[in-house]
């Protein structure tokens, strides 16, 4: 038997059969995508075996169960054919040692040589692999005779040369009316062979070719709209997608056909998946549903219902989103969408995760995998992986959230920010240095991007920046996310939702030492999570707010922080959020001494196995003064003047205006010189400037009060507060980069303002040696 374009494969199978007839067994696994002709090749092998007098038996899903119709002859060679369609097989390549009863129960015949020829989706490493791909162009033309050359070429492109899809589409072309353009028909009818965010280059080329042909306005609108949609995978084609989508919508509306308008609107939403357009997305979804119903197009209606679900999820209305999801699932199933159940199950699994029903989410993920495999949905494994990854992150079981799959996705789909998810996975796995490097590499590209994964990528990088990022990175991410406050972080088609935007904004504001803004955002995140019943998000937000409140000195802040931590711990214990429980567990004090000492031109930190070396300057000296007096409030003026931390002396009469103005001018000059000395690392120059500056500040402090009446310190105190705060936190950031545990303790223990103090938080040293 001859198969078009499969001469080499048939030759290798013939060699296997010749060896089998000579008494030598073997195994060949035929792999390839659906429609490549695996089943046809097995049928041809059966004919070749029959010509050689070799017995053929079927096994696997196509098994002829039970004993053979006629008993085996002694030493008879047998070819086993297995058309399982499974991910792999476990053949026995040398079966001569097996008992005869396994071949033919009750036959009593001695076994003969056997060979296995199996068709499977992927090769597992057993036997020789024959990989079937698309047919070359010249051989493909023989497969579909009688079609015009341009139609044959378009058919080859959209099918990838695979015989199965090509023959099915060719039958449709032969049944077209004479006035229907075959290339345009293929451009609209051929299914994409790519997964979400992958580019089907063959289909894109056919769509581009169809767009250049003379077409009716409604057909041209659909072609342009689909081209815009298929180009979503090309992150460099943003402007082109918008131009195509706008032109298509104008043509569709001019045509007056509600079905065309609904189809074009759906494609336009895919093509212009802008996270800023949530309100527009909901309005467009409603129009798709209305026009599809007028046109009697159930498939288009179900797509509009799905967009309604996505828009409600983005807007933070999960109750409306869940209702829309149920309507979509019922509508899609009635329309015959075989993958609708899998799509709905994946989103239900995510909603179960959001509400803390983790066991239910795991079970639904298993159902998604089974339903997707049955329906042949190409990106099933990716959908299931996203659900399980989010489950692992929320539960704090990061050993189940590996980094490598996201790195592989980033290589496969450049420009869609899978590296950001990999960076967050690194952070969750404790690989802080790698996560920080990825943050620096990715930030410029993500900030300038857009697309269905954009807000999710911003949130993932924000999670990294809030823990270990620079102030510049945290500030840039804060500004990028700020327009979306009040919303949820939704990825793509809402298969993954990773919490309120305000939670990320609050963490970034805390990193930027903006406690009031941080608490405001975390308050908003708490309110949204409570309204949604999103217990895991609520626990995480409460824990974050407790940390911020612990660092503030407002009335009731510590009591409120304790309440937040208590509620977060309670939720985490009931849900089994292991990571949050570890974070909330108070660290045991080391009991030993930590060291912060000046060694030559550098300050050296030694703290429970961590160490850091920081150049001398104002910040390290301010830190030394605070550590030397734990629990004592030191005025910022005293700190910058090198004072002992005692209360400011009684006020003396003020200087006259001329003298005070001269003092201020001199202080401004000294501040500039001190900053320059710090940047240059000139310790001697800094010490000299600091001495003069301290003397001036001391004089100004003594001049406070007029005519015996108390007067609050003015510009000098504020300047001292700002300068000391900036220098002190700059030093803490340097320590965090080299000694993260010691840095975290300092960040939780230092209080800044006009009065500064070191109030030791749990987990610190028994004492400081300074």
C-alpha positions as CSV (number, residue, x, y, z in Angstrom):
1,X,0.0,0.0,0.0
2,X,1.2,3.5,-0.8
3,X,0.5,6.6,1.3
4,X,1.2,10.1,-0.1
5,X,4.4,11.5,1.3
6,X,5.0,8.6,3.7
7,X,7.5,6.5,1.6
8,X,10.3,6.7,4.2
9,X,8.0,5.7,7.1
10,X,6.7,2.8,5.1
11,X,10.2,1.7,4.4
12,X,11.2,1.7,8.1
13,X,8.0,-0.3,8.9
14,X,8.9,-2.8,6.1
15,X,12.3,-3.3,7.6
16,X,10.7,-4.0,11.0
17,X,8.5,-6.6,9.4
18,X,11.4,-8.2,7.6
19,X,13.3,-8.5,10.9
20,X,10.2,-9.9,12.6
21,X,9.8,-12.6,9.9
22,X,13.5,-13.5,10.5
23,X,12.7,-14.0,14.2
24,X,13.7,-10.7,15.7
25,X,11.1,-8.5,17.6
26,X,11.1,-4.8,17.9
27,X,9.1,-1.6,18.5
28,X,8.2,1.5,16.5
29,X,6.1,4.4,18.0
30,X,4.4,6.6,15.4
31,X,3.9,10.1,16.8
32,X,2.6,13.4,15.5
33,X,-0.3,15.9,15.8
34,X,-3.9,14.9,15.2
35,X,-4.6,14.5,11.6
36,X,-1.0,13.6,10.7
37,X,-2.1,10.1,9.5
38,X,-1.0,7.9,12.3
39,X,-4.0,5.6,12.0
40,X,-3.7,5.4,8.2
41,X,0.0,4.4,8.6
42,X,-1.0,1.6,11.0
43,X,-3.6,0.4,8.5
44,X,-0.9,0.4,5.8
45,X,1.4,-1.6,8.1
46,X,-1.3,-4.2,8.6
47,X,-1.5,-4.7,4.8
48,X,2.3,-5.0,4.5
49,X,2.3,-7.5,7.3
50,X,-0.4,-9.6,5.6
51,X,1.6,-9.7,2.4
52,X,4.5,-11.1,4.3
53,X,2.4,-13.7,6.0
54,X,2.7,-12.0,9.4
55,X,-0.2,-12.3,11.8
56,X,-1.7,-8.9,13.0
57,X,-3.3,-8.4,16.4
58,X,-4.7,-5.2,17.9
59,X,-4.2,-4.0,21.4
60,X,-4.8,-0.8,23.4
61,X,-8.0,1.2,22.9
62,X,-8.6,-0.6,19.6
63,X,-8.0,-4.0,21.2
64,X,-9.8,-7.1,19.9
65,X,-10.2,-8.4,23.4
66,X,-10.1,-12.0,24.2
67,X,-8.2,-14.9,22.6
68,X,-7.4,-14.9,18.9
69,X,-10.0,-16.4,16.5
70,X,-7.6,-19.2,15.5
71,X,-4.8,-20.5,17.7
72,X,-1.2,-19.4,17.1
73,X,1.0,-21.7,15.1
74,X,4.3,-22.6,16.9
75,X,6.9,-19.9,16.4
76,X,4.4,-17.7,14.4
77,X,5.6,-14.0,14.2
78,X,3.0,-11.5,15.3
79,X,2.7,-7.7,14.7
80,X,0.9,-6.0,17.5
81,X,-0.8,-2.7,16.5
82,X,-1.7,-0.2,19.3
83,X,-3.6,2.9,18.3
84,X,-4.0,4.3,21.8
85,X,-3.8,8.1,21.2
86,X,-2.4,8.3,24.7
87,X,0.6,10.3,25.9
88,X,2.8,7.2,25.8
89,X,3.0,3.4,25.9
90,X,4.9,0.8,27.7
91,X,5.7,-1.8,25.1
92,X,7.9,-4.9,25.5
93,X,10.4,-4.7,22.7
94,X,11.7,-8.2,23.3
95,X,8.7,-10.4,24.0
96,X,10.3,-13.8,23.2
97,X,10.8,-14.6,26.9
98,X,7.1,-14.1,27.8
99,X,4.8,-17.1,28.3
100,X,2.6,-18.2,25.4
101,X,-0.5,-17.9,27.5
102,X,-0.2,-14.1,27.5
103,X,-0.6,-14.1,23.7
104,X,-3.2,-16.8,23.4
105,X,-4.8,-17.9,26.6
106,X,-5.2,-21.7,26.6
107,X,-3.5,-22.2,23.2
108,X,-0.5,-24.0,24.6
109,X,1.5,-22.9,21.5
110,X,5.2,-21.9,22.1
111,X,5.6,-18.1,21.7
112,X,6.9,-16.7,18.4
113,X,8.6,-13.3,17.8
114,X,6.5,-10.2,18.2
115,X,6.9,-6.6,17.1
116,X,4.9,-3.6,18.3
117,X,3.8,-0.7,16.1
118,X,2.0,1.9,18.2
119,X,0.5,5.3,17.5
120,X,0.7,7.8,20.4
121,X,0.6,11.6,20.9
122,X,4.1,11.7,22.3
123,X,7.1,9.4,22.4
124,X,8.1,8.2,25.9
125,X,11.5,6.8,24.9
126,X,10.4,3.2,24.2
127,X,11.4,1.9,20.8
128,X,12.1,3.9,17.6
129,X,10.1,7.0,17.0
130,X,8.6,7.9,13.6
131,X,7.4,11.5,13.8
132,X,4.7,12.4,11.3
133,X,4.5,16.1,10.3
134,X,2.9,18.0,7.4
135,X,3.4,17.0,3.8
136,X,5.7,19.0,1.5
137,X,3.9,21.3,-0.9
138,X,4.4,19.2,-4.0
139,X,3.1,16.0,-2.4
140,X,0.3,17.9,-0.7
141,X,-1.1,19.0,-4.1
142,X,-1.5,15.3,-5.0
143,X,-3.6,14.8,-1.8
144,X,-6.2,17.4,-2.8
145,X,-6.6,17.2,-6.6
146,X,-9.1,19.4,-8.5
147,X,-8.6,22.6,-6.5
148,X,-7.2,25.9,-7.9
149,X,-3.6,26.5,-7.1
150,X,-4.2,29.5,-4.8
151,X,-6.8,27.4,-2.9
152,X,-4.3,24.5,-2.6
153,X,-1.6,26.8,-1.3
154,X,-4.0,28.4,1.2
155,X,-5.2,25.0,2.3
156,X,-1.6,23.8,2.8
157,X,-0.9,26.9,5.0
158,X,-3.9,26.6,7.2
159,X,-3.6,22.8,7.7
160,X,0.1,22.8,8.2
161,X,0.2,20.1,5.5
162,X,-1.5,17.6,7.8
163,X,-3.6,15.2,5.7
164,X,-6.6,14.9,8.2
165,X,-7.5,18.6,8.5
166,X,-6.6,19.2,4.8
167,X,-9.0,16.6,3.5
168,X,-11.8,17.8,5.7
169,X,-11.4,21.4,4.6
170,X,-10.9,20.4,0.9
171,X,-14.4,18.8,1.0
172,X,-15.9,22.0,2.2
173,X,-14.1,23.9,-0.6
174,X,-15.5,21.6,-3.3
175,X,-19.0,22.3,-2.0
176,X,-18.8,26.1,-2.2
177,X,-20.9,28.2,-4.6
178,X,-19.0,29.6,-7.5
179,X,-19.3,33.2,-6.2
180,X,-17.6,32.3,-2.9
181,X,-13.9,33.1,-2.7
182,X,-12.1,29.9,-1.6
183,X,-9.1,31.7,0.0
184,X,-11.4,34.0,2.1
185,X,-13.5,31.0,3.0
186,X,-10.5,29.1,4.4
187,X,-9.3,32.2,6.2
188,X,-12.5,32.4,8.1
189,X,-13.3,28.6,8.5
190,X,-10.0,27.1,9.3
191,X,-9.4,26.6,13.1
192,X,-6.2,28.1,14.5
193,X,-3.6,25.4,15.3
194,X,-2.0,27.5,18.0
195,X,-2.6,27.8,21.7
196,X,-3.6,31.0,23.4
197,X,-0.9,33.7,22.7
198,X,0.8,31.6,20.2
199,X,1.0,32.7,16.5
200,X,-0.3,30.5,13.8
201,X,1.8,31.8,11.0
202,X,0.1,29.8,8.3
203,X,-3.3,31.1,9.2
204,X,-2.0,34.7,9.4
205,X,-0.5,34.4,5.9
206,X,-3.8,33.2,4.5
207,X,-5.7,36.0,6.3
208,X,-3.3,38.5,4.9
209,X,-3.7,37.1,1.4
210,X,-7.5,37.1,1.7
211,X,-7.5,40.7,2.8
212,X,-5.9,41.7,-0.5
213,X,-8.7,40.0,-2.6
214,X,-11.9,41.6,-3.8
215,X,-14.5,40.8,-1.1
216,X,-17.9,41.9,-0.1
217,X,-17.7,44.5,2.8
218,X,-19.1,42.0,5.4
219,X,-16.7,39.3,4.4
220,X,-13.8,41.8,4.4
221,X,-14.8,42.9,7.9
222,X,-14.7,39.4,9.2
223,X,-11.3,38.7,7.6
224,X,-9.7,41.9,9.0
225,X,-11.2,41.3,12.4
226,X,-9.9,37.7,12.5
227,X,-6.5,38.8,11.4
228,X,-6.4,41.4,14.2
229,X,-7.4,38.7,16.7
230,X,-4.8,36.2,15.5
231,X,-2.1,38.9,15.8
232,X,-2.7,39.1,19.5
233,X,0.2,36.7,19.9
234,X,2.5,39.2,18.2
235,X,3.4,41.7,21.0
236,X,5.0,44.0,18.4
237,X,1.8,44.5,16.4
238,X,-0.3,46.6,18.8
239,X,-0.8,49.5,16.4
240,X,-1.5,47.2,13.5
241,X,-4.1,45.3,15.5
242,X,-6.0,48.5,16.4
243,X,-6.0,49.7,12.8
244,X,-7.3,46.4,11.6
245,X,-10.0,46.1,14.3
246,X,-11.2,49.7,13.8
247,X,-11.5,49.2,10.0
248,X,-13.3,45.9,10.5
249,X,-15.8,47.4,12.9
250,X,-16.6,50.3,10.5
251,X,-17.2,47.8,7.7
252,X,-19.3,45.6,9.9
253,X,-21.6,48.4,11.1
254,X,-22.0,49.7,7.6
255,X,-23.1,46.2,6.4
256,X,-26.0,46.2,8.8
257,X,-25.7,42.5,9.5
258,X,-26.0,41.9,13.2
259,X,-24.2,38.5,13.0
260,X,-21.2,40.2,11.3
261,X,-21.1,43.0,13.9
262,X,-21.2,40.5,16.8
263,X,-18.4,38.4,15.3
264,X,-16.2,41.5,14.6
265,X,-16.8,42.9,18.1
266,X,-15.7,39.6,19.6
267,X,-12.5,39.5,17.6
268,X,-11.9,43.2,18.4
269,X,-12.1,42.5,22.1
270,X,-9.4,39.8,21.6
271,X,-7.3,42.0,19.5
272,X,-7.4,45.0,21.8
273,X,-7.2,43.3,25.1
274,X,-6.4,46.5,27.0
275,X,-6.7,46.3,30.8
276,X,-7.8,49.9,30.9
277,X,-11.0,49.1,28.9
278,X,-13.0,47.1,31.4
279,X,-16.1,49.3,31.2
280,X,-15.9,49.3,27.4
281,X,-15.4,45.5,27.5
282,X,-18.7,45.0,29.5
283,X,-20.6,47.3,27.1
284,X,-19.2,45.5,24.1
285,X,-20.1,42.2,25.6
286,X,-23.7,43.3,26.0
287,X,-23.8,44.4,22.4
288,X,-22.4,41.1,21.2
289,X,-25.1,39.2,23.1
290,X,-27.9,41.4,21.8
291,X,-26.7,41.3,18.1
292,X,-26.0,37.6,18.3
293,X,-29.5,36.9,19.5
294,X,-30.9,39.0,16.7
295,X,-28.9,37.0,14.2
296,X,-29.7,33.7,15.8
297,X,-26.0,32.9,16.3
298,X,-25.8,30.9,19.5
299,X,-22.0,30.5,19.3
300,X,-21.5,34.3,19.1
301,X,-23.9,34.8,22.0
302,X,-21.9,32.4,24.2
303,X,-18.7,34.3,23.4
304,X,-20.4,37.6,24.4
305,X,-21.5,36.0,27.7
306,X,-17.9,34.9,28.3
307,X,-16.7,38.5,27.8
308,X,-19.4,39.6,30.3
309,X,-17.9,37.2,32.9
310,X,-14.4,38.5,32.3
311,X,-15.4,42.2,32.6
312,X,-17.3,41.6,35.9
313,X,-14.3,39.7,37.3
314,X,-12.0,42.6,36.4
315,X,-14.3,45.1,38.0
316,X,-14.2,43.2,41.2
317,X,-17.8,41.9,41.1
318,X,-17.3,38.2,41.5
319,X,-21.0,37.5,42.3
320,X,-22.0,39.0,38.9
321,X,-19.0,37.2,37.3
322,X,-20.1,33.8,38.7
323,X,-23.6,34.3,37.5
324,X,-22.4,35.3,34.0
325,X,-20.1,32.2,34.0
326,X,-23.1,29.9,34.7
327,X,-25.1,31.4,31.8
328,X,-22.1,31.1,29.5
329,X,-21.6,27.5,30.4
330,X,-25.2,26.6,29.7
331,X,-25.3,28.6,26.5
332,X,-22.1,27.2,25.1
333,X,-23.0,23.6,25.8
334,X,-26.4,24.2,24.0
335,X,-24.4,25.7,21.1
336,X,-22.3,22.5,20.9
337,X,-19.0,23.9,22.2
338,X,-17.3,20.8,23.4
339,X,-14.7,22.8,25.4
340,X,-17.3,24.9,27.3
341,X,-17.4,22.6,30.2
342,X,-13.6,22.7,30.5
343,X,-13.5,26.5,30.3
344,X,-16.2,26.9,33.0
345,X,-14.6,24.3,35.3
346,X,-11.3,26.1,35.1
347,X,-12.9,29.4,36.2
348,X,-14.9,27.7,38.9
349,X,-11.6,26.2,40.2
350,X,-10.2,29.7,40.4
351,X,-13.2,31.1,42.2
352,X,-13.0,28.2,44.7
353,X,-9.3,29.1,45.3
354,X,-10.3,32.8,45.9
355,X,-12.8,31.7,48.5
356,X,-10.4,29.4,50.3
357,X,-12.1,26.1,49.2
358,X,-8.8,24.6,48.3
359,X,-9.8,20.9,48.2
360,X,-12.7,21.8,45.9
361,X,-10.3,23.7,43.7
362,X,-7.9,20.7,43.5
363,X,-10.8,18.4,42.5
364,X,-12.0,20.9,39.9
365,X,-8.5,21.1,38.4
366,X,-8.5,17.4,38.0
367,X,-11.9,17.6,36.2
368,X,-10.5,20.4,33.9
369,X,-7.6,18.2,32.9
370,X,-9.8,15.2,32.1
371,X,-12.4,17.3,30.3
372,X,-9.8,19.2,28.3
373,X,-8.0,16.0,27.2
374,X,-11.3,14.5,26.1
375,X,-12.2,17.6,24.1
376,X,-8.7,17.9,22.7
377,X,-8.3,21.5,23.9
378,X,-4.7,22.4,23.2
379,X,-3.9,24.6,26.2
380,X,-5.5,22.4,28.8
381,X,-2.3,21.7,30.6
382,X,-1.5,25.4,30.8
383,X,-4.9,26.2,32.2
384,X,-4.6,23.5,34.9
385,X,-1.0,24.6,35.6
386,X,-2.2,28.1,36.3
387,X,-4.8,27.0,38.7
388,X,-2.5,24.7,40.6
389,X,0.3,27.3,40.7
390,X,-2.1,29.9,42.2
391,X,-3.3,27.3,44.7
392,X,0.3,26.6,45.8
393,X,1.1,30.3,46.1
394,X,-2.0,31.1,48.2
395,X,-1.4,28.1,50.5
396,X,2.3,28.9,50.8
397,X,3.3,25.5,49.5
398,X,5.8,26.8,47.1
399,X,7.5,23.5,46.6
400,X,4.5,22.8,44.3
401,X,5.1,26.1,42.4
402,X,8.3,25.4,40.4
403,X,10.0,28.2,38.4
404,X,11.0,26.2,35.3
405,X,7.6,25.8,33.7
406,X,7.2,29.5,33.6
407,X,10.7,30.0,32.1
408,X,9.8,27.5,29.4
409,X,6.6,29.4,28.7
410,X,8.6,32.6,28.5
411,X,10.9,31.1,25.8
412,X,8.0,29.7,23.9
413,X,5.9,32.9,24.1
414,X,8.2,35.9,24.2
415,X,6.6,39.3,24.8
416,X,3.8,38.0,27.1
417,X,5.6,38.4,30.4
418,X,5.7,34.8,31.7
419,X,9.1,35.8,33.0
420,X,7.3,38.0,35.6
421,X,5.5,35.0,37.0
422,X,8.8,33.1,37.0
423,X,10.3,36.0,39.1
424,X,7.5,35.8,41.6
425,X,7.9,32.0,41.8
426,X,11.6,32.6,42.5
427,X,10.7,34.9,45.3
428,X,8.2,32.5,46.8
429,X,10.9,29.7,46.6
430,X,13.4,31.8,48.5
431,X,15.6,32.6,45.5
432,X,15.6,36.4,46.3
433,X,18.8,37.3,44.4
434,X,17.5,35.8,41.2
435,X,14.1,37.3,41.6
436,X,15.7,40.7,42.1
437,X,17.7,40.4,39.0
438,X,14.7,39.4,37.0
439,X,12.8,42.4,38.3
440,X,15.6,44.8,37.1
441,X,15.7,43.0,33.7
442,X,11.9,42.9,33.1
443,X,10.7,46.2,34.5
444,X,11.3,48.5,31.5
445,X,9.6,46.1,29.0
446,X,6.6,45.4,31.3
447,X,6.1,49.1,32.1
448,X,5.9,49.9,28.3
449,X,3.6,46.9,27.5
450,X,0.0,46.0,27.4
451,X,-2.1,42.9,26.6
452,X,-4.2,40.3,28.5
453,X,-1.4,39.4,30.9
454,X,-0.2,42.9,31.6
455,X,-1.8,43.8,34.9
456,X,-0.9,40.3,36.2
457,X,2.7,40.8,35.2
458,X,2.7,44.2,37.0
459,X,1.3,42.5,40.1
460,X,3.9,39.8,40.0
461,X,6.7,42.3,39.7
462,X,5.1,44.4,42.5
463,X,5.2,41.4,44.8
464,X,8.9,41.1,44.2
465,X,9.6,44.9,44.4
466,X,7.6,45.1,47.7
467,X,9.9,42.6,49.3
468,X,13.3,43.2,47.8
469,X,13.1,45.8,45.1
470,X,14.7,49.2,44.9
471,X,12.6,52.3,45.8
472,X,12.8,53.3,42.1
473,X,11.3,50.0,41.0
474,X,8.6,50.1,43.7
475,X,7.7,53.7,42.7
476,X,7.4,52.9,39.0
477,X,5.2,49.9,39.6
478,X,3.1,51.9,42.1
479,X,2.4,54.5,39.4
480,X,1.6,51.9,36.8
481,X,-0.9,50.0,39.0
482,X,-2.5,53.1,40.6
483,X,-5.1,53.7,37.7
484,X,-6.5,50.2,38.5
485,X,-7.1,50.6,42.2
486,X,-10.4,49.2,43.3
487,X,-10.2,46.4,40.8
488,X,-8.9,42.8,40.8
489,X,-5.7,41.5,39.1
490,X,-7.1,39.4,36.4
491,X,-5.1,37.4,33.9
492,X,-6.4,36.8,30.3
493,X,-9.8,35.2,30.4
494,X,-10.0,35.3,34.2
495,X,-8.5,31.8,34.5
496,X,-6.2,33.3,37.1
497,X,-7.1,36.1,39.6
498,X,-4.4,37.1,42.0
499,X,-6.0,39.5,44.4
500,X,-7.0,43.2,44.8
501,X,-4.9,45.8,43.1
502,X,-5.0,47.8,46.3
503,X,-3.2,45.0,48.2
504,X,-0.2,45.3,45.8
505,X,-0.4,49.1,46.0
506,X,-0.4,49.0,49.8
507,X,2.7,46.8,49.9
508,X,4.5,49.0,47.4
509,X,3.6,52.1,49.4
510,X,5.0,50.4,52.6
511,X,8.2,49.7,50.7
512,X,8.4,53.4,49.8
513,X,8.0,54.4,53.5
514,X,4.5,55.9,52.8
515,X,2.7,54.4,55.8
516,X,-0.5,56.5,55.5
517,X,-0.9,55.6,51.8
518,X,-0.1,51.9,52.5
519,X,-2.8,51.7,55.2
520,X,-5.3,53.4,52.9
521,X,-4.8,50.9,50.1
522,X,-4.8,47.9,52.4
523,X,-8.0,49.2,54.0
524,X,-9.6,49.2,50.5
525,X,-8.2,45.7,49.8
526,X,-9.7,44.5,53.1
527,X,-13.1,45.9,52.3
528,X,-13.1,44.4,48.8
529,X,-12.0,40.9,50.1
530,X,-14.6,40.9,52.8
531,X,-17.3,41.8,50.3
532,X,-16.3,39.0,48.0
533,X,-15.8,36.4,50.7
534,X,-12.2,36.0,49.5
535,X,-10.8,34.7,52.8
536,X,-7.3,33.9,51.6
537,X,-6.9,37.5,50.2
538,X,-8.3,38.9,53.4
539,X,-5.8,37.0,55.5
540,X,-2.9,38.1,53.4
541,X,-4.0,41.8,53.4
542,X,-4.6,41.8,57.2
543,X,-1.1,40.4,57.7
544,X,0.4,43.1,55.5
545,X,-1.5,45.8,57.2
546,X,-0.4,44.5,60.6
547,X,3.2,44.9,59.6
548,X,2.7,48.5,58.4
549,X,0.8,49.5,61.6
550,X,3.5,48.0,63.8
551,X,5.9,50.5,62.3
552,X,3.7,53.5,63.0
553,X,3.3,55.5,66.2
554,X,-0.3,56.6,65.9
555,X,-2.9,56.1,68.7
556,X,-4.2,52.6,68.6
557,X,-1.9,51.4,65.8
558,X,-0.3,48.7,67.8
559,X,-3.7,47.4,69.1
560,X,-5.1,47.4,65.6
561,X,-2.0,45.6,64.3
562,X,-2.4,42.9,66.9
563,X,-6.1,42.5,65.9
564,X,-5.1,42.2,62.2
565,X,-2.5,39.6,63.0
566,X,-4.8,37.6,65.2
567,X,-7.6,37.5,62.5
568,X,-5.1,36.7,59.8
569,X,-3.7,33.9,61.8
570,X,-7.1,32.5,62.5
571,X,-8.1,32.4,58.9
572,X,-4.7,30.9,57.9
573,X,-5.0,28.1,60.5
574,X,-8.6,27.2,59.3
575,X,-7.7,27.2,55.6
576,X,-4.3,25.6,55.9
577,X,-2.3,28.6,54.5
578,X,1.1,27.3,55.6
579,X,3.2,30.1,54.2
580,X,1.2,32.8,55.9
581,X,1.3,30.9,59.2
582,X,5.1,30.8,59.0
583,X,5.2,34.5,58.3
584,X,3.0,35.3,61.2
585,X,4.9,33.2,63.7
586,X,7.0,35.5,65.9
587,X,10.6,34.8,65.4
588,X,12.4,33.6,68.5
589,X,15.0,36.1,69.9
590,X,18.5,35.0,69.2
591,X,19.6,35.8,72.8
592,X,23.0,36.6,71.5
593,X,24.6,40.0,70.8
594,X,24.5,41.6,67.3
595,X,27.4,43.9,66.4
596,X,27.3,47.3,64.7
597,X,30.8,48.7,64.9
598,X,33.0,51.1,62.9
599,X,36.0,49.3,61.4
600,X,38.3,51.8,59.7
601,X,36.1,53.5,57.1
602,X,33.3,51.0,57.1
603,X,30.6,49.9,59.6
604,X,30.4,46.1,60.0
605,X,27.2,44.2,61.0
606,X,27.3,40.7,62.4
607,X,23.9,39.2,63.3
608,X,23.2,35.4,63.7
609,X,25.3,34.3,60.8
610,X,24.5,37.3,58.6
611,X,27.0,40.1,57.9
612,X,27.1,43.4,56.0
613,X,29.7,46.1,55.4
614,X,28.4,49.6,54.9
615,X,30.6,52.7,54.1
616,X,30.7,55.3,56.9
617,X,28.3,58.2,56.6
618,X,25.5,59.9,58.4
619,X,23.0,57.0,58.2
620,X,25.3,54.4,59.9
621,X,26.1,57.0,62.6
622,X,22.5,57.8,63.2
623,X,21.7,54.0,63.4
624,X,24.5,53.6,66.0
625,X,23.0,56.3,68.2
626,X,19.6,54.7,68.1
627,X,20.8,51.2,68.7
628,X,22.8,52.4,71.7
629,X,19.6,53.7,73.4
630,X,16.9,51.1,72.7
631,X,13.4,52.4,73.6
632,X,14.5,56.0,74.1
633,X,13.2,58.8,71.9
634,X,15.9,61.0,70.4
635,X,15.0,64.3,68.7
636,X,16.0,64.4,65.1
637,X,17.9,67.7,65.9
638,X,19.9,65.9,68.5
639,X,20.6,63.0,66.2
640,X,22.0,65.1,63.4
641,X,24.0,67.3,65.8
642,X,25.6,64.2,67.3
643,X,23.8,64.7,70.7
644,X,23.4,62.2,73.4
645,X,19.7,61.7,73.0
646,X,18.6,63.6,76.1
647,X,15.8,66.1,76.0
648,X,16.6,69.4,74.2
649,X,17.9,72.1,76.6
650,X,15.7,75.0,77.7
651,X,15.3,77.7,75.1
652,X,17.6,80.8,75.1
653,X,16.6,84.0,73.4
654,X,16.5,83.7,69.7
655,X,19.1,85.1,67.3
656,X,18.1,88.2,65.4
657,X,16.7,87.8,61.9
658,X,20.0,88.7,60.2
659,X,21.9,86.1,62.2
660,X,19.3,83.4,61.7
661,X,19.2,84.1,57.9
662,X,23.0,83.7,57.8
663,X,22.8,80.5,59.8
664,X,20.3,79.1,57.3
665,X,22.4,80.0,54.3
666,X,25.4,78.4,55.9
667,X,23.5,75.2,56.8
668,X,22.2,74.9,53.2
669,X,25.8,75.1,51.9
670,X,26.9,72.6,54.5
671,X,24.1,70.2,53.5
672,X,25.3,70.2,49.9
673,X,28.9,69.6,51.0
674,X,27.9,66.8,53.3
675,X,25.9,65.1,50.5
676,X,28.9,65.4,48.1
677,X,31.3,64.0,50.7
678,X,29.0,61.0,51.3
679,X,28.7,60.3,47.6
680,X,32.4,60.5,47.2
681,X,33.1,58.4,50.2
682,X,35.4,61.2,51.7
683,X,35.1,60.4,55.4
684,X,37.5,63.1,56.6
685,X,35.6,65.9,54.7
686,X,32.3,64.6,55.9
687,X,33.5,64.6,59.5
688,X,34.7,68.2,59.2
689,X,31.4,69.4,57.7
690,X,29.4,67.4,60.2
691,X,31.2,69.1,63.1
692,X,30.5,72.6,61.8
693,X,26.9,71.7,61.0
694,X,26.4,70.2,64.5
695,X,27.7,73.4,66.1
696,X,25.3,75.6,64.0
697,X,22.3,73.4,64.8
698,X,23.1,73.4,68.5
699,X,23.2,77.2,68.5
700,X,19.9,77.4,66.6
701,X,18.4,75.0,69.1
702,X,19.5,77.1,72.0
703,X,18.0,80.1,70.4
704,X,14.5,78.6,70.5
705,X,11.9,80.7,72.5
706,X,11.1,84.3,72.4
707,X,10.7,86.5,75.5
708,X,10.5,83.4,77.7
709,X,7.5,82.1,75.6
710,X,8.0,78.5,74.2
711,X,8.3,78.3,70.4
712,X,8.2,75.1,68.3
713,X,11.3,74.4,66.3
714,X,10.7,75.4,62.7
715,X,12.7,74.8,59.5
716,X,15.7,73.4,61.3
717,X,13.7,70.6,63.0
718,X,12.0,69.7,59.8
719,X,15.2,69.7,57.8
720,X,16.8,67.5,60.5
721,X,13.8,65.1,60.4
722,X,13.9,64.8,56.6
723,X,17.6,64.4,56.4
724,X,17.9,61.9,59.2
725,X,15.0,59.8,58.0
726,X,16.4,59.7,54.4
727,X,19.9,58.8,55.6
728,X,18.7,56.2,58.2
729,X,16.4,54.3,55.8
730,X,19.0,54.4,53.1
731,X,21.3,52.6,55.5
732,X,18.6,50.0,56.3
733,X,18.1,49.3,52.6
734,X,21.8,48.6,52.2
735,X,21.7,46.3,55.2
736,X,18.6,44.5,53.8
737,X,20.4,43.8,50.5
738,X,23.3,42.0,52.3
739,X,21.6,40.7,55.5
740,X,17.8,40.4,54.8
741,X,16.9,39.0,58.3
742,X,18.8,41.7,60.2
743,X,17.4,44.3,57.8
744,X,13.8,43.1,58.3
745,X,14.3,43.4,62.1
746,X,15.6,46.9,61.8
747,X,12.8,47.9,59.4
748,X,10.3,46.6,61.9
749,X,12.0,48.2,64.9
750,X,12.9,51.8,63.8
751,X,10.6,54.7,64.3
752,X,11.3,57.9,62.5
753,X,9.9,61.4,62.7
754,X,10.9,64.5,64.8
755,X,11.4,62.0,67.6
756,X,13.2,58.9,66.6
757,X,13.8,55.6,68.4
758,X,14.8,52.0,68.1
759,X,12.0,49.9,69.6
760,X,13.2,46.2,69.3
761,X,10.7,44.0,67.5
762,X,10.5,40.3,68.3
763,X,13.3,38.2,66.8
764,X,16.1,40.6,67.3
765,X,19.3,40.2,69.4
766,X,19.5,40.0,73.1
767,X,21.6,43.2,73.0
768,X,23.6,45.3,70.5
769,X,27.3,45.9,70.7
770,X,27.9,49.3,69.1
